[in-house]
Amino acid sequence: MTKTRVETIAENAGVTKQLIYHYYQSKELLFSCVLDESSKNAMAHLIDKNYSDKPPREALKDFIRDFPTPFKDPELATLAMEGIHYHDTHSTPRNQFKEQTPILLKKFSDILNRGIDSGDFRADFCPKQLFSALGLIATGPFTNRYLMSVLAGSNPKSKDEIESWAEFSLQLLLSTLEHKRTQEEA
């Protein structure tokens, strides 16, 4: 954002610099609005999807697979990295990511509770912590590309490596959650 000029933004949008300042007051507020709208659109696919019509294990697998979908767009992944830094260092008037997270947490918790009730999932974990872990693990290749490339020695832009990480994330989270049935329970 610091390298982008308002004149360039105005030219690309087909408007004047004055019009941008009239509506957004500053480049920072414009960026905040872009982040807000992008977050809303990125999270809509999870919020709008119905996971309650599938058995808990299948619903959880779908939720985990769906979670990083928006970040597969390289531009959105880059924007997400900038947005994470921006929100960490700035106070913003609105934050769709923060506002929509409780909706996703409830959806995730509902799946977990159905799995606990059916005996598929263990009950000895904190749903908020597990949801946070899912967010960090599933989006790692997109929001922490450098760290992933150094720690895992991988290319987080490679489709094969992204798919491999997605499967690893899924299996890791499922193995954490799944209730191991004894012979008597089976």
Backbone as JSON, one array per atom type, in Angstrom:
{
  "sequence": "MTKTRVETIAENAGVTKQLIYHYYQSKELLFSCVLDESSKNAMAHLIDKNYSDKPPREALKDFIRDFPTPFKDPELATLAMEGIHYHDTHSTPRNQFKEQTPILLKKFSDILNRGIDSGDFRADFCPKQLFSALGLIATGPFTNRYLMSVLAGSNPKSKDEIESWAEFSLQLLLSTLEHKRTQEEA",
  "N": [[0.81, -1.18, 0.0], [1.97, 1.23, 0.69], [3.56, 1.86, -1.45], [1.84, 2.4, -3.51], [0.29, 4.88, -5.42], [-2.2, 7.4, -5.05], [-3.0, 8.73, -7.33], [-2.48, 6.84, -9.32], [-4.27, 4.83, -8.57], [-6.67, 6.22, -8.96], [-6.55, 6.72, -11.75], [-6.65, 4.05, -12.73], [-9.18, 3.37, -11.86], [-10.71, 5.07, -13.27], [-11.49, 7.57, -12.36], [-11.23, 10.75, -10.65], [-8.47, 11.88, -8.62], [-9.32, 13.6, -6.64], [-11.96, 12.82, -6.28], [-11.66, 10.31, -5.1], [-10.44, 11.07, -2.68], [-12.56, 12.58, -1.71], [-14.54, 10.66, -1.11], [-13.15, 8.76, 0.45], [-11.28, 10.02, 2.08], [-8.57, 9.38, 2.73], [-5.68, 7.48, 1.65], [-5.27, 5.33, 3.32], [-7.81, 4.87, 4.48], [-9.21, 4.14, 2.19], [-7.84, 1.78, 1.54], [-8.51, 0.29, 3.8], [-11.25, -0.01, 3.35], [-11.18, -1.55, 1.02], [-9.99, -3.87, 2.04], [-12.0, -4.61, 3.85], [-14.24, -5.14, 2.19], [-13.15, -7.18, 0.6], [-12.66, -9.17, 2.54], [-15.27, -9.72, 3.36], [-16.36, -10.78, 0.96], [-14.63, -12.97, 0.6], [-15.18, -14.6, 2.79], [-17.8, -15.24, 2.43], [-18.36, -17.59, 0.99], [-18.05, -19.65, 2.85], [-19.82, -18.91, 4.87], [-22.28, -18.91, 3.57], [-22.62, -21.55, 2.81], [-24.21, -24.67, 3.41], [-23.65, -26.89, 5.9], [-24.95, -28.63, 7.47], [-26.43, -30.68, 6.42], [-25.01, -32.95, 6.04], [-23.32, -35.88, 7.36], [-21.47, -35.49, 10.45], [-18.61, -35.95, 10.23], [-18.13, -35.86, 7.46], [-19.1, -33.3, 6.94], [-17.29, -31.77, 8.41], [-14.91, -32.36, 7.05], [-15.51, -31.17, 4.58], [-15.77, -28.49, 5.41], [-13.17, -27.93, 6.32], [-11.74, -28.32, 3.94], [-12.92, -26.33, 2.38], [-12.21, -24.01, 3.68], [-9.65, -22.63, 3.03], [-10.14, -21.82, 0.41], [-10.67, -19.15, -0.83], [-8.14, -18.02, -0.69], [-6.62, -19.17, -2.61], [-6.52, -17.64, -4.81], [-4.0, -15.75, -6.05], [-3.75, -12.92, -5.89], [-5.6, -12.25, -3.91], [-4.49, -13.64, -1.8], [-2.11, -12.22, -1.44], [-3.2, -9.73, -0.77], [-4.44, -10.49, 1.59], [-2.21, -11.03, 3.22], [-1.13, -8.44, 3.41], [-3.31, -7.24, 4.61], [-3.47, -8.53, 7.1], [-1.17, -7.57, 8.36], [-1.81, -4.83, 8.27], [-4.2, -4.61, 9.83], [-3.16, -5.41, 12.22], [-1.59, -3.31, 12.95], [-3.11, -1.0, 12.77], [-6.04, 0.83, 13.71], [-9.26, 0.24, 12.66], [-12.33, 1.46, 11.22], [-14.32, -0.4, 10.5], [-14.42, -3.97, 10.35], [-14.79, -6.54, 8.55], [-13.83, -9.15, 8.57], [-13.33, -9.65, 11.28], [-15.92, -9.23, 12.23], [-17.4, -11.24, 10.96], [-16.25, -13.59, 11.78], [-17.33, -14.78, 14.25], [-19.67, -15.94, 13.2], [-18.69, -17.93, 11.52], [-17.3, -19.43, 13.43], [-19.43, -20.39, 14.96], [-20.72, -22.0, 13.06], [-18.71, -23.9, 12.63], [-18.48, -24.9, 15.27], [-21.03, -26.01, 15.56], [-20.88, -28.17, 13.78], [-18.87, -29.64, 15.08], [-20.15, -30.18, 17.56], [-22.27, -31.8, 16.7], [-20.77, -33.96, 15.86], [-19.6, -34.74, 18.28], [-21.88, -35.5, 19.69], [-22.66, -37.68, 18.12], [-20.65, -39.39, 18.62], [-18.46, -39.43, 17.02], [-16.46, -37.49, 17.29], [-14.05, -36.34, 19.66], [-14.55, -34.79, 22.89], [-12.89, -33.25, 24.36], [-11.61, -30.68, 23.92], [-11.06, -27.22, 23.08], [-13.31, -25.47, 21.19], [-12.86, -22.87, 20.07], [-10.06, -22.63, 20.09], [-9.38, -24.75, 18.43], [-10.63, -23.94, 16.07], [-9.14, -21.64, 15.56], [-6.64, -22.83, 15.15], [-7.25, -24.28, 12.84], [-7.66, -22.13, 11.07], [-5.07, -21.0, 10.99], [-3.47, -23.16, 10.16], [-4.68, -24.13, 7.75], [-4.62, -21.89, 6.07], [-1.99, -21.23, 5.97], [-0.05, -21.66, 3.77], [-0.78, -19.59, 2.11], [-0.97, -17.17, 3.5], [1.37, -17.01, 4.85], [3.62, -17.32, 3.14], [6.44, -17.06, 2.87], [7.43, -18.08, 5.33], [6.42, -20.7, 5.17], [7.82, -21.61, 2.94], [10.43, -21.59, 3.87], [10.41, -23.12, 6.32], [9.11, -25.54, 5.57], [10.37, -26.08, 3.27], [9.11, -25.82, 0.87], [7.26, -24.87, -2.12], [4.99, -22.57, -1.89], [3.42, -21.61, -3.91], [2.99, -23.52, -5.73], [0.7, -25.64, -7.29], [0.48, -28.42, -6.81], [1.84, -28.66, -4.35], [0.25, -27.06, -2.74], [-2.13, -28.53, -2.75], [-1.18, -30.85, -1.53], [-0.54, -29.81, 1.01], [-3.09, -29.06, 1.81], [-4.36, -31.54, 2.09], [-2.75, -32.64, 4.1], [-3.35, -30.82, 6.18], [-6.07, -31.37, 6.54], [-6.0, -34.11, 7.36], [-4.45, -33.89, 9.69], [-6.06, -32.27, 11.38], [-8.39, -33.84, 11.5], [-7.37, -36.17, 12.72], [-6.77, -35.17, 15.19], [-9.25, -34.63, 16.24], [-10.93, -36.9, 15.98], [-12.72, -39.43, 17.58], [-11.35, -42.19, 18.99], [-12.46, -45.31, 18.63], [-13.07, -48.05, 20.76], [-12.8, -51.67, 20.73], [-15.15, -52.62, 21.91], [-16.91, -50.5, 21.52], [-17.16, -50.34, 18.78]],
  "CA": [[0.0, 0.0, 0.0], [2.81, 2.42, 0.79], [4.14, 2.15, -2.76], [0.78, 2.76, -4.43], [-0.08, 6.3, -5.42], [-3.63, 7.65, -5.23], [-3.18, 9.09, -8.73], [-2.53, 5.59, -10.07], [-5.55, 4.19, -8.23], [-7.72, 7.0, -9.63], [-6.47, 6.43, -13.19], [-7.14, 2.68, -12.97], [-10.61, 3.33, -11.57], [-11.39, 5.98, -14.19], [-12.03, 8.7, -11.6], [-10.19, 11.71, -10.27], [-7.88, 11.75, -7.29], [-10.17, 14.36, -5.73], [-13.15, 12.01, -5.97], [-11.24, 9.29, -4.12], [-10.29, 11.74, -1.38], [-13.89, 13.01, -1.25], [-15.25, 9.52, -0.52], [-12.36, 7.95, 1.38], [-10.45, 10.92, 2.89], [-7.14, 9.05, 2.71], [-5.32, 6.19, 1.05], [-5.43, 4.32, 4.36], [-9.23, 4.51, 4.59], [-9.53, 3.41, 0.97], [-7.3, 0.43, 1.71], [-9.34, -0.36, 4.81], [-12.51, -0.39, 2.7], [-10.87, -2.66, 0.12], [-9.82, -5.05, 2.92], [-13.3, -4.94, 4.41], [-15.05, -5.76, 1.13], [-12.5, -8.44, 0.22], [-12.92, -10.13, 3.62], [-16.69, -10.09, 3.28], [-16.53, -11.66, -0.19], [-13.86, -14.19, 0.79], [-15.8, -15.45, 3.81], [-19.18, -15.55, 2.05], [-18.5, -18.98, 0.54], [-18.21, -20.5, 4.04], [-21.02, -18.5, 5.6], [-23.47, -19.27, 2.8], [-22.72, -22.99, 2.57], [-24.91, -25.46, 4.42], [-22.9, -28.09, 6.29], [-25.76, -29.42, 8.4], [-27.12, -31.78, 5.74], [-24.08, -34.08, 5.91], [-22.84, -36.42, 8.64], [-20.45, -34.59, 11.01], [-17.25, -36.16, 9.71], [-18.1, -35.34, 6.08], [-19.29, -31.85, 7.03], [-16.02, -31.2, 8.88], [-13.96, -32.46, 5.94], [-15.86, -30.13, 3.61], [-15.46, -27.18, 6.0], [-11.7, -27.78, 6.31], [-11.32, -28.16, 2.54], [-13.43, -25.06, 1.87], [-11.68, -22.86, 4.43], [-8.64, -21.8, 2.36], [-10.47, -21.62, -1.0], [-10.44, -17.81, -1.39], [-6.72, -17.66, -0.7], [-5.97, -19.77, -3.77], [-6.32, -16.52, -5.73], [-2.75, -15.13, -5.6], [-3.94, -11.51, -5.52], [-6.28, -12.21, -2.61], [-3.52, -14.09, -0.79], [-1.23, -11.08, -1.18], [-4.01, -8.75, -0.05], [-4.64, -11.02, 2.95], [-0.97, -10.8, 3.98], [-1.07, -7.01, 3.71], [-4.41, -6.95, 5.53], [-3.1, -9.01, 8.43], [-0.24, -6.57, 8.9], [-2.51, -3.55, 8.43], [-5.1, -4.67, 10.99], [-2.33, -5.57, 13.42], [-0.94, -2.04, 13.28], [-4.03, 0.13, 12.63], [-7.42, 0.7, 14.17], [-10.12, 0.51, 11.51], [-13.72, 1.68, 11.61], [-15.04, -1.67, 10.35], [-13.54, -5.09, 10.05], [-15.69, -7.64, 8.21], [-13.22, -10.41, 8.99], [-13.59, -9.76, 12.71], [-17.37, -9.3, 12.43], [-17.95, -12.49, 10.44], [-15.62, -14.75, 12.42], [-18.25, -15.51, 15.14], [-20.61, -16.73, 12.39], [-17.95, -19.13, 11.11], [-17.03, -20.22, 14.63], [-20.68, -21.09, 15.3], [-20.91, -23.05, 12.05], [-17.7, -24.9, 12.95], [-18.87, -25.5, 16.55], [-22.22, -26.85, 15.32], [-20.39, -29.43, 13.2], [-18.18, -30.37, 16.15], [-21.13, -30.67, 18.53], [-22.97, -32.95, 16.11], [-19.81, -35.06, 15.89], [-19.48, -35.19, 19.67], [-23.13, -36.2, 20.01], [-22.71, -38.95, 17.4], [-19.53, -40.22, 19.06], [-17.38, -39.38, 16.04], [-15.41, -36.58, 17.72], [-13.77, -36.19, 21.09], [-15.12, -33.57, 23.47], [-11.91, -32.66, 25.27], [-10.86, -29.61, 23.29], [-11.73, -25.92, 23.02], [-13.65, -25.18, 19.79], [-12.22, -21.63, 19.61], [-8.65, -22.9, 19.81], [-9.32, -25.61, 17.26], [-10.98, -23.09, 14.93], [-7.95, -20.8, 15.31], [-5.63, -23.71, 14.57], [-7.68, -24.52, 11.46], [-7.37, -20.93, 10.29], [-3.63, -20.84, 10.81], [-2.91, -24.29, 9.4], [-5.23, -24.22, 6.4], [-4.26, -20.74, 5.24], [-0.55, -20.99, 6.07], [0.68, -21.48, 2.51], [-1.21, -18.38, 1.41], [-0.76, -15.96, 4.31], [2.74, -17.06, 5.37], [4.37, -17.99, 2.08], [7.88, -17.1, 3.17], [7.64, -19.01, 6.44], [6.18, -22.06, 4.66], [8.9, -22.01, 2.03], [11.65, -21.83, 4.66], [10.24, -24.23, 7.26], [8.73, -26.79, 4.91], [11.16, -26.27, 2.05], [8.15, -26.02, -0.22], [6.88, -23.72, -2.92], [3.57, -22.4, -1.6], [2.68, -21.19, -5.11], [2.82, -24.71, -6.55], [-0.62, -26.25, -7.12], [0.66, -29.74, -6.18], [2.21, -28.5, -2.94], [-0.93, -26.53, -2.06], [-3.03, -29.66, -2.56], [-0.56, -31.71, -0.53], [-0.71, -29.15, 2.31], [-4.52, -29.12, 2.15], [-4.63, -32.9, 2.57], [-2.08, -32.74, 5.39], [-4.15, -30.05, 7.14], [-7.29, -32.14, 6.78], [-5.69, -35.31, 8.15], [-3.98, -33.46, 11.01], [-7.2, -31.83, 12.18], [-9.27, -34.99, 11.75], [-6.76, -37.08, 13.7], [-6.87, -34.5, 16.49], [-10.65, -34.62, 16.68], [-11.68, -38.14, 15.91], [-12.82, -40.3, 18.75], [-10.86, -43.54, 18.68], [-13.4, -46.28, 19.2], [-12.51, -49.31, 21.24], [-13.47, -52.84, 20.15], [-16.51, -52.72, 22.45], [-17.73, -49.43, 20.96], [-17.33, -50.5, 17.33]],
  "C": [[0.87, 1.26, 0.0], [3.39, 2.82, -0.56], [3.1, 2.64, -3.77], [0.42, 4.23, -4.3], [-1.57, 6.44, -5.69], [-3.91, 8.02, -6.69], [-3.31, 7.84, -9.59], [-3.85, 4.86, -9.82], [-6.68, 4.89, -8.97], [-7.73, 6.73, -11.13], [-7.04, 5.06, -13.5], [-8.63, 2.56, -12.75], [-11.41, 4.24, -12.5], [-12.06, 7.15, -13.48], [-10.88, 9.65, -11.28], [-9.68, 11.41, -8.87], [-8.76, 12.46, -6.26], [-11.41, 13.56, -5.33], [-12.81, 10.92, -4.95], [-11.1, 9.92, -2.75], [-11.64, 12.2, -0.83], [-14.6, 11.86, -0.53], [-14.46, 8.81, 0.58], [-11.43, 8.75, 2.29], [-8.95, 10.63, 2.81], [-6.93, 7.7, 2.03], [-5.53, 5.06, 2.05], [-6.89, 3.88, 4.51], [-9.71, 3.77, 3.35], [-9.06, 1.97, 1.09], [-8.13, -0.35, 2.73], [-10.66, -0.83, 4.21], [-12.31, -1.56, 1.74], [-10.71, -3.95, 0.93], [-11.16, -5.54, 3.43], [-14.16, -5.68, 3.38], [-14.47, -7.1, 0.7], [-12.75, -9.53, 1.27], [-14.35, -10.64, 3.55], [-16.91, -11.08, 2.13], [-15.82, -12.99, 0.0], [-14.54, -15.14, 1.77], [-17.21, -15.89, 3.44], [-19.35, -17.01, 1.65], [-18.67, -19.95, 1.71], [-19.5, -20.18, 4.78], [-22.28, -18.98, 4.89], [-23.66, -20.77, 2.62], [-23.38, -23.7, 3.74], [-24.11, -26.75, 4.68], [-23.74, -29.03, 7.14], [-26.46, -30.6, 7.73], [-26.22, -33.0, 5.53], [-23.73, -34.62, 7.28], [-21.67, -35.57, 9.14], [-19.05, -34.74, 10.41], [-17.12, -35.59, 8.29], [-18.25, -33.82, 6.07], [-17.98, -31.18, 7.46], [-14.97, -31.25, 7.77], [-14.24, -31.38, 4.91], [-15.48, -28.75, 4.13], [-13.95, -26.93, 5.95], [-11.2, -27.57, 4.89], [-11.74, -26.8, 1.97], [-12.74, -23.85, 2.48], [-10.67, -22.02, 3.64], [-8.97, -21.42, 0.92], [-10.21, -20.2, -1.52], [-8.97, -17.45, -1.53], [-5.97, -18.28, -1.87], [-5.8, -18.75, -4.89], [-5.08, -15.77, -5.26], [-2.91, -13.66, -5.18], [-4.62, -11.39, -4.16], [-5.34, -12.66, -1.5], [-2.56, -12.96, -0.43], [-1.96, -10.01, -0.39], [-4.23, -9.2, 1.39], [-3.39, -10.79, 3.8], [-0.84, -9.33, 4.36], [-2.13, -6.64, 4.74], [-4.1, -7.38, 6.95], [-2.17, -8.01, 9.1], [-0.96, -5.26, 9.19], [-3.4, -3.56, 9.68], [-4.33, -4.83, 12.3], [-1.75, -4.23, 13.88], [-1.85, -0.81, 13.2], [-5.38, -0.19, 13.27], [-8.31, 1.09, 13.0], [-11.57, 0.64, 11.94], [-14.58, 0.42, 11.5], [-14.03, -2.74, 10.03], [-14.43, -6.29, 9.83], [-15.13, -8.99, 8.66], [-13.54, -10.66, 10.46], [-15.08, -9.93, 12.99], [-17.96, -10.64, 12.0], [-17.36, -13.73, 11.1], [-16.55, -15.47, 13.4], [-19.27, -16.37, 14.39], [-19.94, -18.03, 11.97], [-17.64, -20.03, 12.3], [-18.27, -21.01, 15.04], [-20.92, -22.24, 14.34], [-19.96, -24.22, 12.33], [-18.08, -25.64, 14.24], [-20.09, -26.4, 16.4], [-21.82, -28.2, 14.73], [-19.73, -30.27, 14.28], [-19.16, -30.96, 17.15], [-21.92, -31.84, 17.99], [-22.06, -34.18, 16.12], [-19.57, -35.61, 17.28], [-20.71, -36.01, 20.04], [-23.21, -37.57, 19.33], [-21.6, -39.9, 17.84], [-18.37, -40.24, 18.08], [-16.19, -38.54, 16.5], [-15.26, -36.59, 19.23], [-14.37, -34.88, 21.58], [-14.12, -32.8, 24.32], [-11.01, -31.61, 24.6], [-11.7, -28.34, 23.29], [-12.04, -25.6, 21.55], [-12.98, -23.91, 19.25], [-10.76, -21.86, 19.26], [-8.5, -23.77, 18.57], [-9.65, -24.83, 15.99], [-9.81, -22.18, 14.56], [-6.85, -21.62, 14.66], [-5.97, -24.01, 13.11], [-7.33, -23.32, 10.59], [-5.89, -20.77, 10.0], [-3.04, -21.93, 9.93], [-3.38, -24.27, 7.95], [-4.81, -23.07, 5.5], [-2.76, -20.45, 5.24], [0.18, -20.8, 4.76], [0.35, -20.18, 1.79], [-0.88, -17.11, 2.19], [0.64, -15.92, 4.94], [3.64, -17.78, 4.38], [5.86, -18.13, 2.4], [8.18, -18.13, 4.25], [7.45, -20.45, 5.97], [7.33, -22.51, 3.77], [10.17, -22.33, 2.8], [11.49, -23.06, 5.54], [9.96, -25.56, 6.59], [9.56, -27.06, 3.67], [10.28, -26.45, 0.83], [7.93, -24.73, -0.99], [5.38, -23.52, -2.73], [2.76, -21.85, -2.77], [2.42, -22.36, -6.04], [1.48, -25.37, -6.25], [-0.5, -27.61, -6.41], [0.98, -29.61, -4.7], [1.06, -27.91, -2.13], [-1.91, -27.66, -1.77], [-2.48, -30.62, -1.51], [-0.73, -31.12, 0.87], [-2.17, -29.22, 2.75], [-4.88, -30.5, 2.7], [-3.98, -33.13, 3.93], [-2.89, -32.04, 6.47], [-5.4, -30.82, 7.54], [-7.0, -33.33, 7.69], [-5.23, -34.95, 9.56], [-5.16, -33.07, 11.9], [-8.16, -32.97, 12.48], [-8.67, -35.92, 12.8], [-6.79, -36.48, 15.1], [-8.26, -34.68, 17.08], [-11.3, -35.98, 16.84], [-11.57, -38.95, 17.19], [-12.36, -41.68, 18.32], [-11.75, -44.55, 19.4], [-12.67, -47.55, 19.63], [-13.26, -50.45, 20.56], [-14.92, -52.93, 20.63], [-17.44, -51.68, 21.84], [-18.05, -49.66, 19.49], [-18.42, -51.43, 16.96]]
}
